[in-house]
Amino acid sequence: MTYTLATRMKAFQSSIFSELGAYKKEKIAAGHKMIDLSIGNPDMPPADFVREEMVHTASAKESY
């Protein structure tokens, strides 16, 4: 059985989460190391080097 989506469904765009997932895959494929902070509720703080990098990146003028 085949289904055809209603024309009005074309108005929907992809979600930001699927776009970020695709971006993450591209970066990993290009050899970048990624730390994914988008999923879960950690029960302990991130490692010091992760926190230090977050502070450094958030403080950089080119981040905005």
N, CA, C, O and CB atoms as a CASP TS submission, in Angstrom:
PFRMAT TS
TARGET T0000
AUTHOR 0000-0000-0000
METHOD Language model
MODEL 1
PARENT N/A
ATOM      1  N   MET     1       0.849  -1.170   0.000  1.00  0.00           N
ATOM      2  CA  MET     1       0.000   0.000   0.000  1.00  0.00           C
ATOM      3  C   MET     1       0.899   1.238   0.000  1.00  0.00           C
ATOM      4  O   MET     1       1.848   1.308   0.781  1.00  0.00           O
ATOM      5  CB  MET     1      -0.968  -0.005   1.225  1.00  0.00           C
ATOM      6  N   THR     2       0.621   2.192  -0.843  1.00  0.00           N
ATOM      7  CA  THR     2       1.396   3.432  -0.889  1.00  0.00           C
ATOM      8  C   THR     2       0.569   4.578  -0.340  1.00  0.00           C
ATOM      9  O   THR     2      -0.655   4.612  -0.475  1.00  0.00           O
ATOM     10  CB  THR     2       1.856   3.743  -2.328  1.00  0.00           C
ATOM     11  N   TYR     3       1.259   5.504   0.274  1.00  0.00           N
ATOM     12  CA  TYR     3       0.611   6.676   0.855  1.00  0.00           C
ATOM     13  C   TYR     3       1.142   7.928   0.168  1.00  0.00           C
ATOM     14  O   TYR     3       2.312   8.002  -0.208  1.00  0.00           O
ATOM     15  CB  TYR     3       0.850   6.743   2.391  1.00  0.00           C
ATOM     16  N   THR     4       0.279   8.887   0.015  1.00  0.00           N
ATOM     17  CA  THR     4       0.667  10.179  -0.536  1.00  0.00           C
ATOM     18  C   THR     4       0.388  11.239   0.514  1.00  0.00           C
ATOM     19  O   THR     4      -0.716  11.319   1.054  1.00  0.00           O
ATOM     20  CB  THR     4      -0.093  10.488  -1.867  1.00  0.00           C
ATOM     21  N   LEU     5       1.402  12.055   0.800  1.00  0.00           N
ATOM     22  CA  LEU     5       1.216  13.121   1.779  1.00  0.00           C
ATOM     23  C   LEU     5       0.314  14.210   1.211  1.00  0.00           C
ATOM     24  O   LEU     5       0.341  14.504   0.016  1.00  0.00           O
ATOM     25  CB  LEU     5       2.571  13.714   2.201  1.00  0.00           C
ATOM     26  N   ALA     6      -0.470  14.789   2.083  1.00  0.00           N
ATOM     27  CA  ALA     6      -1.323  15.905   1.681  1.00  0.00           C
ATOM     28  C   ALA     6      -0.445  17.087   1.274  1.00  0.00           C
ATOM     29  O   ALA     6       0.642  17.278   1.821  1.00  0.00           O
ATOM     30  CB  ALA     6      -2.294  16.308   2.831  1.00  0.00           C
ATOM     31  N   THR     7      -0.913  17.864   0.330  1.00  0.00           N
ATOM     32  CA  THR     7      -0.170  19.027  -0.155  1.00  0.00           C
ATOM     33  C   THR     7       0.176  19.981   0.976  1.00  0.00           C
ATOM     34  O   THR     7       1.256  20.572   0.971  1.00  0.00           O
ATOM     35  CB  THR     7      -0.972  19.760  -1.221  1.00  0.00           C
ATOM     36  N   ARG     8      -0.705  20.141   1.931  1.00  0.00           N
ATOM     37  CA  ARG     8      -0.458  21.074   3.033  1.00  0.00           C
ATOM     38  C   ARG     8       0.737  20.660   3.894  1.00  0.00           C
ATOM     39  O   ARG     8       1.273  21.481   4.638  1.00  0.00           O
ATOM     40  CB  ARG     8      -1.697  21.184   3.902  1.00  0.00           C
ATOM     41  N   MET     9       1.152  19.415   3.803  1.00  0.00           N
ATOM     42  CA  MET     9       2.309  18.950   4.569  1.00  0.00           C
ATOM     43  C   MET     9       3.612  19.555   4.046  1.00  0.00           C
ATOM     44  O   MET     9       4.616  19.571   4.758  1.00  0.00           O
ATOM     45  CB  MET     9       2.390  17.425   4.527  1.00  0.00           C
ATOM     46  N   LYS    10       3.602  20.050   2.811  1.00  0.00           N
ATOM     47  CA  LYS    10       4.807  20.652   2.238  1.00  0.00           C
ATOM     48  C   LYS    10       5.185  21.941   2.955  1.00  0.00           C
ATOM     49  O   LYS    10       6.316  22.411   2.830  1.00  0.00           O
ATOM     50  CB  LYS    10       4.605  20.926   0.753  1.00  0.00           C
ATOM     51  N   ALA    11       4.252  22.513   3.700  1.00  0.00           N
ATOM     52  CA  ALA    11       4.521  23.753   4.430  1.00  0.00           C
ATOM     53  C   ALA    11       5.457  23.526   5.617  1.00  0.00           C
ATOM     54  O   ALA    11       6.092  24.468   6.091  1.00  0.00           O
ATOM     55  CB  ALA    11       3.212  24.369   4.915  1.00  0.00           C
ATOM     56  N   PHE    12       5.547  22.299   6.093  1.00  0.00           N
ATOM     57  CA  PHE    12       6.413  22.000   7.232  1.00  0.00           C
ATOM     58  C   PHE    12       7.870  21.966   6.793  1.00  0.00           C
ATOM     59  O   PHE    12       8.200  21.468   5.717  1.00  0.00           O
ATOM     60  CB  PHE    12       6.018  20.661   7.880  1.00  0.00           C
ATOM     61  N   GLN    13       8.730  22.503   7.644  1.00  0.00           N
ATOM     62  CA  GLN    13      10.165  22.479   7.385  1.00  0.00           C
ATOM     63  C   GLN    13      10.815  21.453   8.301  1.00  0.00           C
ATOM     64  O   GLN    13      10.190  20.941   9.231  1.00  0.00           O
ATOM     65  CB  GLN    13      10.796  23.884   7.592  1.00  0.00           C
ATOM     66  N   SER    14      12.079  21.163   8.022  1.00  0.00           N
ATOM     67  CA  SER    14      12.783  20.230   8.898  1.00  0.00           C
ATOM     68  C   SER    14      13.008  20.888  10.256  1.00  0.00           C
ATOM     69  O   SER    14      13.078  22.113  10.360  1.00  0.00           O
ATOM     70  CB  SER    14      14.136  19.786   8.269  1.00  0.00           C
ATOM     71  N   SER    15      13.117  20.077  11.274  1.00  0.00           N
ATOM     72  CA  SER    15      13.310  20.617  12.624  1.00  0.00           C
ATOM     73  C   SER    15      14.765  21.026  12.823  1.00  0.00           C
ATOM     74  O   SER    15      15.661  20.528  12.142  1.00  0.00           O
ATOM     75  CB  SER    15      12.892  19.580  13.696  1.00  0.00           C
ATOM     76  N   ILE    16      14.983  21.922  13.746  1.00  0.00           N
ATOM     77  CA  ILE    16      16.345  22.365  14.061  1.00  0.00           C
ATOM     78  C   ILE    16      17.189  21.195  14.557  1.00  0.00           C
ATOM     79  O   ILE    16      18.401  21.169  14.346  1.00  0.00           O
ATOM     80  CB  ILE    16      16.320  23.487  15.116  1.00  0.00           C
ATOM     81  N   PHE    17      16.551  20.229  15.216  1.00  0.00           N
ATOM     82  CA  PHE    17      17.290  19.089  15.745  1.00  0.00           C
ATOM     83  C   PHE    17      17.814  18.193  14.627  1.00  0.00           C
ATOM     84  O   PHE    17      18.932  17.685  14.713  1.00  0.00           O
ATOM     85  CB  PHE    17      16.406  18.282  16.688  1.00  0.00           C
ATOM     86  N   SER    18      17.017  17.996  13.583  1.00  0.00           N
ATOM     87  CA  SER    18      17.508  17.189  12.465  1.00  0.00           C
ATOM     88  C   SER    18      18.588  17.939  11.697  1.00  0.00           C
ATOM     89  O   SER    18      19.527  17.319  11.199  1.00  0.00           O
ATOM     90  CB  SER    18      16.353  16.809  11.524  1.00  0.00           C
ATOM     91  N   GLU    19      18.472  19.260  11.593  1.00  0.00           N
ATOM     92  CA  GLU    19      19.507  20.055  10.930  1.00  0.00           C
ATOM     93  C   GLU    19      20.815  20.020  11.722  1.00  0.00           C
ATOM     94  O   GLU    19      21.890  19.883  11.139  1.00  0.00           O
ATOM     95  CB  GLU    19      19.035  21.508  10.754  1.00  0.00           C
ATOM     96  N   LEU    20      20.727  20.142  13.042  1.00  0.00           N
ATOM     97  CA  LEU    20      21.934  20.072  13.870  1.00  0.00           C
ATOM     98  C   LEU    20      22.561  18.680  13.820  1.00  0.00           C
ATOM     99  O   LEU    20      23.784  18.547  13.843  1.00  0.00           O
ATOM    100  CB  LEU    20      21.607  20.447  15.321  1.00  0.00           C
ATOM    101  N   GLY    21      21.727  17.648  13.753  1.00  0.00           N
ATOM    102  CA  GLY    21      22.239  16.284  13.636  1.00  0.00           C
ATOM    103  C   GLY    21      23.017  16.092  12.343  1.00  0.00           C
ATOM    104  O   GLY    21      24.073  15.459  12.334  1.00  0.00           O
ATOM    105  N   ALA    22      22.494  16.639  11.253  1.00  0.00           N
ATOM    106  CA  ALA    22      23.189  16.554   9.966  1.00  0.00           C
ATOM    107  C   ALA    22      24.499  17.337  10.011  1.00  0.00           C
ATOM    108  O   ALA    22      25.518  16.885   9.487  1.00  0.00           O
ATOM    109  CB  ALA    22      22.291  17.084   8.829  1.00  0.00           C
ATOM    110  N   TYR    23      24.467  18.505  10.637  1.00  0.00           N
ATOM    111  CA  TYR    23      25.677  19.332  10.783  1.00  0.00           C
ATOM    112  C   TYR    23      26.742  18.581  11.581  1.00  0.00           C
ATOM    113  O   TYR    23      27.922  18.590  11.229  1.00  0.00           O
ATOM    114  CB  TYR    23      25.340  20.680  11.479  1.00  0.00           C
ATOM    115  N   LYS    24      26.306  17.931  12.658  1.00  0.00           N
ATOM    116  CA  LYS    24      27.229  17.164  13.499  1.00  0.00           C
ATOM    117  C   LYS    24      27.872  16.035  12.689  1.00  0.00           C
ATOM    118  O   LYS    24      29.081  15.819  12.783  1.00  0.00           O
ATOM    119  CB  LYS    24      26.489  16.588  14.734  1.00  0.00           C
ATOM    120  N   LYS    25      27.079  15.320  11.901  1.00  0.00           N
ATOM    121  CA  LYS    25      27.614  14.228  11.085  1.00  0.00           C
ATOM    122  C   LYS    25      28.635  14.743  10.077  1.00  0.00           C
ATOM    123  O   LYS    25      29.667  14.108   9.858  1.00  0.00           O
ATOM    124  CB  LYS    25      26.479  13.501  10.355  1.00  0.00           C
ATOM    125  N   GLU    26      28.353  15.897   9.460  1.00  0.00           N
ATOM    126  CA  GLU    26      29.289  16.493   8.499  1.00  0.00           C
ATOM    127  C   GLU    26      30.618  16.820   9.168  1.00  0.00           C
ATOM    128  O   GLU    26      31.681  16.523   8.623  1.00  0.00           O
ATOM    129  CB  GLU    26      28.687  17.765   7.875  1.00  0.00           C
ATOM    130  N   LYS    27      30.557  17.427  10.343  1.00  0.00           N
ATOM    131  CA  LYS    27      31.777  17.818  11.049  1.00  0.00           C
ATOM    132  C   LYS    27      32.588  16.597  11.464  1.00  0.00           C
ATOM    133  O   LYS    27      33.813  16.599  11.347  1.00  0.00           O
ATOM    134  CB  LYS    27      31.435  18.661  12.277  1.00  0.00           C
ATOM    135  N   ILE    28      31.921  15.563  11.946  1.00  0.00           N
ATOM    136  CA  ILE    28      32.613  14.335  12.342  1.00  0.00           C
ATOM    137  C   ILE    28      33.257  13.686  11.124  1.00  0.00           C
ATOM    138  O   ILE    28      34.394  13.220  11.197  1.00  0.00           O
ATOM    139  CB  ILE    28      31.636  13.347  13.026  1.00  0.00           C
ATOM    140  N   ALA    29      32.534  13.654   9.997  1.00  0.00           N
ATOM    141  CA  ALA    29      33.075  13.085   8.765  1.00  0.00           C
ATOM    142  C   ALA    29      34.290  13.865   8.274  1.00  0.00           C
ATOM    143  O   ALA    29      35.175  13.301   7.630  1.00  0.00           O
ATOM    144  CB  ALA    29      32.003  13.057   7.681  1.00  0.00           C
ATOM    145  N   ALA    30      34.332  15.168   8.580  1.00  0.00           N
ATOM    146  CA  ALA    30      35.458  16.011   8.181  1.00  0.00           C
ATOM    147  C   ALA    30      36.628  15.911   9.159  1.00  0.00           C
ATOM    148  O   ALA    30      37.651  16.571   8.974  1.00  0.00           O
ATOM    149  CB  ALA    30      35.009  17.459   8.066  1.00  0.00           C
ATOM    150  N   GLY    31      36.480  15.086  10.198  1.00  0.00           N
ATOM    151  CA  GLY    31      37.570  14.859  11.133  1.00  0.00           C
ATOM    152  C   GLY    31      37.534  15.693  12.402  1.00  0.00           C
ATOM    153  O   GLY    31      38.461  15.635  13.209  1.00  0.00           O
ATOM    154  N   HIS    32      36.472  16.469  12.586  1.00  0.00           N
ATOM    155  CA  HIS    32      36.362  17.276  13.803  1.00  0.00           C
ATOM    156  C   HIS    32      35.909  16.397  14.968  1.00  0.00           C
ATOM    157  O   HIS    32      35.090  15.495  14.793  1.00  0.00           O
ATOM    158  CB  HIS    32      35.375  18.457  13.596  1.00  0.00           C
ATOM    159  N   LYS    33      36.441  16.665  16.142  1.00  0.00           N
ATOM    160  CA  LYS    33      35.994  15.970  17.345  1.00  0.00           C
ATOM    161  C   LYS    33      34.846  16.771  17.935  1.00  0.00           C
ATOM    162  O   LYS    33      34.941  17.992  18.061  1.00  0.00           O
ATOM    163  CB  LYS    33      37.161  15.792  18.383  1.00  0.00           C
ATOM    164  N   MET    34      33.782  16.106  18.291  1.00  0.00           N
ATOM    165  CA  MET    34      32.590  16.781  18.799  1.00  0.00           C
ATOM    166  C   MET    34      32.227  16.240  20.178  1.00  0.00           C
ATOM    167  O   MET    34      32.372  15.048  20.452  1.00  0.00           O
ATOM    168  CB  MET    34      31.406  16.606  17.822  1.00  0.00           C
ATOM    169  N   ILE    35      31.763  17.120  21.023  1.00  0.00           N
ATOM    170  CA  ILE    35      31.183  16.741  22.309  1.00  0.00           C
ATOM    171  C   ILE    35      29.733  17.172  22.246  1.00  0.00           C
ATOM    172  O   ILE    35      29.445  18.367  22.190  1.00  0.00           O
ATOM    173  CB  ILE    35      31.947  17.400  23.540  1.00  0.00           C
ATOM    174  N   ASP    36      28.823  16.226  22.256  1.00  0.00           N
ATOM    175  CA  ASP    36      27.400  16.515  22.112  1.00  0.00           C
ATOM    176  C   ASP    36      26.790  16.770  23.487  1.00  0.00           C
ATOM    177  O   ASP    36      26.649  15.852  24.294  1.00  0.00           O
ATOM    178  CB  ASP    36      26.670  15.349  21.396  1.00  0.00           C
ATOM    179  N   LEU    37      26.432  18.015  23.742  1.00  0.00           N
ATOM    180  CA  LEU    37      25.822  18.385  25.019  1.00  0.00           C
ATOM    181  C   LEU    37      24.309  18.555  24.896  1.00  0.00           C
ATOM    182  O   LEU    37      23.666  19.096  25.796  1.00  0.00           O
ATOM    183  CB  LEU    37      26.448  19.673  25.545  1.00  0.00           C
ATOM    184  N   SER    38      23.753  18.099  23.797  1.00  0.00           N
ATOM    185  CA  SER    38      22.338  18.369  23.535  1.00  0.00           C
ATOM    186  C   SER    38      21.386  17.313  24.079  1.00  0.00           C
ATOM    187  O   SER    38      20.174  17.527  24.077  1.00  0.00           O
ATOM    188  CB  SER    38      22.125  18.500  22.073  1.00  0.00           C
ATOM    189  N   ILE    39      21.892  16.204  24.534  1.00  0.00           N
ATOM    190  CA  ILE    39      21.012  15.109  24.938  1.00  0.00           C
ATOM    191  C   ILE    39      21.282  14.728  26.389  1.00  0.00           C
ATOM    192  O   ILE    39      22.432  14.627  26.816  1.00  0.00           O
ATOM    193  CB  ILE    39      21.202  13.886  24.015  1.00  0.00           C
ATOM    194  N   GLY    40      20.215  14.521  27.128  1.00  0.00           N
ATOM    195  CA  GLY    40      20.340  13.968  28.467  1.00  0.00           C
ATOM    196  C   GLY    40      20.409  14.998  29.573  1.00  0.00           C
ATOM    197  O   GLY    40      20.524  16.200  29.335  1.00  0.00           O
ATOM    198  N   ASN    41      20.336  14.501  30.762  1.00  0.00           N
ATOM    199  CA  ASN    41      20.456  15.293  31.978  1.00  0.00           C
ATOM    200  C   ASN    41      21.575  14.682  32.801  1.00  0.00           C
ATOM    201  O   ASN    41      21.353  13.718  33.533  1.00  0.00           O
ATOM    202  CB  ASN    41      19.106  15.336  32.783  1.00  0.00           C
ATOM    203  N   PRO    42      22.782  15.237  32.689  1.00  0.00           N
ATOM    204  CA  PRO    42      23.911  14.617  33.383  1.00  0.00           C
ATOM    205  C   PRO    42      23.744  14.650  34.894  1.00  0.00           C
ATOM    206  O   PRO    42      23.176  15.584  35.460  1.00  0.00           O
ATOM    207  CB  PRO    42      25.201  15.309  32.999  1.00  0.00           C
ATOM    208  N   ASP    43      24.251  13.615  35.523  1.00  0.00           N
ATOM    209  CA  ASP    43      24.180  13.538  36.983  1.00  0.00           C
ATOM    210  C   ASP    43      25.499  13.953  37.625  1.00  0.00           C
ATOM    211  O   ASP    43      25.662  13.856  38.842  1.00  0.00           O
ATOM    212  CB  ASP    43      23.810  12.121  37.422  1.00  0.00           C
ATOM    213  N   MET    44      26.442  14.417  36.801  1.00  0.00           N
ATOM    214  CA  MET    44      27.709  14.926  37.311  1.00  0.00           C
ATOM    215  C   MET    44      28.188  16.032  36.370  1.00  0.00           C
ATOM    216  O   MET    44      27.787  16.073  35.207  1.00  0.00           O
ATOM    217  CB  MET    44      28.777  13.780  37.434  1.00  0.00           C
ATOM    218  N   PRO    45      29.037  16.921  36.862  1.00  0.00           N
ATOM    219  CA  PRO    45      29.495  18.025  36.014  1.00  0.00           C
ATOM    220  C   PRO    45      30.418  17.528  34.899  1.00  0.00           C
ATOM    221  O   PRO    45      31.022  16.462  35.020  1.00  0.00           O
ATOM    222  CB  PRO    45      30.218  19.079  36.862  1.00  0.00           C
ATOM    223  N   PRO    46      30.526  18.297  33.818  1.00  0.00           N
ATOM    224  CA  PRO    46      31.454  17.906  32.753  1.00  0.00           C
ATOM    225  C   PRO    46      32.899  18.008  33.233  1.00  0.00           C
ATOM    226  O   PRO    46      33.195  18.681  34.220  1.00  0.00           O
ATOM    227  CB  PRO    46      31.246  18.785  31.504  1.00  0.00           C
ATOM    228  N   ALA    47      33.776  17.341  32.528  1.00  0.00           N
ATOM    229  CA  ALA    47      35.206  17.384  32.865  1.00  0.00           C
ATOM    230  C   ALA    47      35.712  18.824  32.802  1.00  0.00           C
ATOM    231  O   ALA    47      35.163  19.656  32.080  1.00  0.00           O
ATOM    232  CB  ALA    47      36.028  16.477  31.904  1.00  0.00           C
ATOM    233  N   ASP    48      36.756  19.101  33.560  1.00  0.00           N
ATOM    234  CA  ASP    48      37.308  20.457  33.617  1.00  0.00           C
ATOM    235  C   ASP    48      37.671  20.992  32.235  1.00  0.00           C
ATOM    236  O   ASP    48      37.405  22.157  31.937  1.00  0.00           O
ATOM    237  CB  ASP    48      38.535  20.481  34.513  1.00  0.00           C
ATOM    238  N   PHE    49      38.282  20.148  31.377  1.00  0.00           N
ATOM    239  CA  PHE    49      38.693  20.636  30.062  1.00  0.00           C
ATOM    240  C   PHE    49      37.486  21.028  29.214  1.00  0.00           C
ATOM    241  O   PHE    49      37.583  21.930  28.382  1.00  0.00           O
ATOM    242  CB  PHE    49      39.519  19.572  29.338  1.00  0.00           C
ATOM    243  N   VAL    50      36.357  20.364  29.416  1.00  0.00           N
ATOM    244  CA  VAL    50      35.137  20.713  28.680  1.00  0.00           C
ATOM    245  C   VAL    50      34.618  22.059  29.170  1.00  0.00           C
ATOM    246  O   VAL    50      34.267  22.921  28.363  1.00  0.00           O
ATOM    247  CB  VAL    50      34.048  19.614  28.850  1.00  0.00           C
ATOM    248  N   ARG    51      34.568  22.242  30.464  1.00  0.00           N
ATOM    249  CA  ARG    51      34.096  23.515  31.028  1.00  0.00           C
ATOM    250  C   ARG    51      35.002  24.664  30.616  1.00  0.00           C
ATOM    251  O   ARG    51      34.522  25.748  30.285  1.00  0.00           O
ATOM    252  CB  ARG    51      34.020  23.432  32.559  1.00  0.00           C
ATOM    253  N   GLU    52      36.312  24.431  30.634  1.00  0.00           N
ATOM    254  CA  GLU    52      37.256  25.480  30.236  1.00  0.00           C
ATOM    255  C   GLU    52      37.055  25.880  28.774  1.00  0.00           C
ATOM    256  O   GLU    52      37.098  27.064  28.442  1.00  0.00           O
ATOM    257  CB  GLU    52      38.701  25.007  30.456  1.00  0.00           C
ATOM    258  N   GLU    53      36.839  24.908  27.915  1.00  0.00           N
ATOM    259  CA  GLU    53      36.617  25.206  26.496  1.00  0.00           C
ATOM    260  C   GLU    53      35.295  25.935  26.291  1.00  0.00           C
ATOM    261  O   GLU    53      35.202  26.822  25.442  1.00  0.00           O
ATOM    262  CB  GLU    53      36.638  23.916  25.666  1.00  0.00           C
ATOM    263  N   MET    54      34.276  25.569  27.059  1.00  0.00           N
ATOM    264  CA  MET    54      32.990  26.263  26.961  1.00  0.00           C
ATOM    265  C   MET    54      33.142  27.733  27.358  1.00  0.00           C
ATOM    266  O   MET    54      32.593  28.616  26.699  1.00  0.00           O
ATOM    267  CB  MET    54      31.933  25.574  27.853  1.00  0.00           C
ATOM    268  N   VAL    55      33.882  27.990  28.428  1.00  0.00           N
ATOM    269  CA  VAL    55      34.120  29.370  28.871  1.00  0.00           C
ATOM    270  C   VAL    55      34.900  30.127  27.803  1.00  0.00           C
ATOM    271  O   VAL    55      34.559  31.263  27.472  1.00  0.00           O
ATOM    272  CB  VAL    55      34.888  29.394  30.222  1.00  0.00           C
ATOM    273  N   HIS    56      35.939  29.505  27.267  1.00  0.00           N
ATOM    274  CA  HIS    56      36.765  30.145  26.241  1.00  0.00           C
ATOM    275  C   HIS    56      35.923  30.495  25.008  1.00  0.00           C
ATOM    276  O   HIS    56      35.985  31.620  24.510  1.00  0.00           O
ATOM    277  CB  HIS    56      37.938  29.222  25.842  1.00  0.00           C
ATOM    278  N   THR    57      35.151  29.544  24.526  1.00  0.00           N
ATOM    279  CA  THR    57      34.345  29.764  23.326  1.00  0.00           C
ATOM    280  C   THR    57      33.240  30.782  23.572  1.00  0.00           C
ATOM    281  O   THR    57      32.983  31.634  22.722  1.00  0.00           O
ATOM    282  CB  THR    57      33.741  28.450  22.848  1.00  0.00           C
ATOM    283  N   ALA    58      32.589  30.703  24.720  1.00  0.00           N
ATOM    284  CA  ALA    58      31.518  31.655  25.028  1.00  0.00           C
ATOM    285  C   ALA    58      32.055  33.069  25.214  1.00  0.00           C
ATOM    286  O   ALA    58      31.327  34.038  24.998  1.00  0.00           O
ATOM    287  CB  ALA    58      30.770  31.219  26.284  1.00  0.00           C
ATOM    288  N   SER    59      33.314  33.199  25.609  1.00  0.00           N
ATOM    289  CA  SER    59      33.918  34.513  25.830  1.00  0.00           C
ATOM    290  C   SER    59      34.469  35.145  24.552  1.00  0.00           C
ATOM    291  O   SER    59      34.720  36.350  24.517  1.00  0.00           O
ATOM    292  CB  SER    59      35.024  34.397  26.845  1.00  0.00           C
ATOM    293  N   ALA    60      34.654  34.356  23.522  1.00  0.00           N
ATOM    294  CA  ALA    60      35.249  34.864  22.279  1.00  0.00           C
ATOM    295  C   ALA    60      34.267  35.763  21.534  1.00  0.00           C
ATOM    296  O   ALA    60      33.112  35.391  21.323  1.00  0.00           O
ATOM    297  CB  ALA    60      35.688  33.697  21.374  1.00  0.00           C
ATOM    298  N   LYS    61      34.729  36.946  21.137  1.00  0.00           N
ATOM    299  CA  LYS    61      33.866  37.900  20.430  1.00  0.00           C
ATOM    300  C   LYS    61      33.341  37.327  19.122  1.00  0.00           C
ATOM    301  O   LYS    61      32.218  37.631  18.721  1.00  0.00           O
ATOM    302  CB  LYS    61      34.623  39.194  20.154  1.00  0.00           C
ATOM    303  N   GLU    62      34.140  36.500  18.451  1.00  0.00           N
ATOM    304  CA  GLU    62      33.703  35.937  17.169  1.00  0.00           C
ATOM    305  C   GLU    62      32.603  34.880  17.324  1.00  0.00           C
ATOM    306  O   GLU    62      32.064  34.403  16.325  1.00  0.00           O
ATOM    307  CB  GLU    62      34.889  35.327  16.448  1.00  0.00           C
ATOM    308  N   SER    63      32.270  34.515  18.548  1.00  0.00           N
ATOM    309  CA  SER    63      31.176  33.566  18.786  1.00  0.00           C
ATOM    310  C   SER    63      29.812  34.235  18.650  1.00  0.00           C
ATOM    311  O   SER    63      28.784  33.558  18.644  1.00  0.00           O
ATOM    312  CB  SER    63      31.309  32.940  20.175  1.00  0.00           C
ATOM    313  N   TYR    64      29.800  35.549  18.544  1.00  0.00           N
ATOM    314  CA  TYR    64      28.532  36.283  18.505  1.00  0.00           C
ATOM    315  C   TYR    64      28.432  37.141  17.275  1.00  0.00           C
ATOM    316  O   TYR    64      27.429  37.828  17.082  1.00  0.00           O
ATOM    317  CB  TYR    64      28.373  37.141  19.739  1.00  0.00           C
TER
END
